[in-house]
Amino acid sequence: MSYNVTVVFGAEREYEFSLHESEVAAVTKDQARGWLAKEFEALECTPSNPMGKVLVLDMILNVAKYGGESRFEQGAEWAKKFAVVVAAALDRPAVRVDVVSFVVG
């Protein structure tokens, strides 16, 4: 199975990552969540939930937002790692991270 992660920052500003099953299988859900949590803190993201509980979808959206479009535009290692951990965390063949609408679909 292949995985496809798309990160959207607006019209005509979509960054697509096609991943092989072996890339995603190399990362456990716990490792993926750990990477997202580390980046969430490093990027000084603001939790969406006022109660302080941070859900994995919140981490994904905020890490993409605070990480910034330029990281995805460059297609560097960080952006690829983001795509891999998102695919591993959600275990879905296709994921669309819409930063503008703040929705993961």
N, C-alpha and C positions, 0 to 999 in steps of 0.2 A: 504494500500500500504506500502511496506517496502522500505527502502533506503539502498544503498550500496555505501560507499565511500572508495576508494583505494588510498593510498598515496605511490608513487613509488620513491625509491632512487637509483635504479639500478637493474640489473638482480638478481633475488633471494632475493631482498630486498623490498618486497611489504607488506604493512600493510593494512589490510582490516577491515572495520568497518561496521557491519550490524546494522541498526537502525530501530526501530519501528516508525511507523507513528506518534504516540503520542509524541515521543521525539522531532521530527522535528517540529511538529505542535505547540509545546510549545514556539518556537522561531520565532518571526516575521522577515521579511526580513530586516527591519530597525535595529532590535536588532542584527541580524547576522552581518550586515555591521558595526555596532558600535563596536562589539567585534573584528572583523577583523581589523578595523582602530586602535583600542586601542593597539592590539598586534603588528600591523605594526609599530606603534610609539615606543612601549616599547622595541621591538627587534631591533630598529634602522635600519629598512629595507631601502634599497635604491630604490626609484621609478624607474621603467623601462622607463617611459615616460619623456623625457627631459623638456617637457612643465610643468611638475609638477602635472598634473592631474593623479590621481591614480584610475584605474578601479578596480572593484571587483575581476576580474580574476588576476590582478597584486597583489592585496592584498593576495589572496588565495595562489598563488605560492610563494610569498616572505615570508609570515608567515610560510609556511611549510619549506622553505629553511632555513631561519634564526632561526626558532624554533629548527631545527636540527632533524636528524634521531633518536637520542637517546630518544626523547620524544615519538616518535611513537613506537619505539622498546619496551619501557617499558609498553606501552598501558595504561598509566596513565590517570588521569582525564582530563588533558590538551588536550591530543590527541583525546579523545572521544568528548570533547567540540568542538574542531576544526572540526571534522567530522560532528557533528550536525549542526554547523553554516554554513558549506559549503553546506550541503544538503538543509538547509533552504534558504540560499542566492540564490542558483541556482534553487531550486525547481525541481530537476531532480531525478528520481529513482536510477540512477547509475552515479557516477562521478569518474573519474580517474584523480588524481593530479600527474602528472609526473614531479617531481622536476628536474631531470636530463635534460630532453628535454624542460623544462619550458613550458609545455602544460597542459591545462585542457581539458579533453574530456569526 
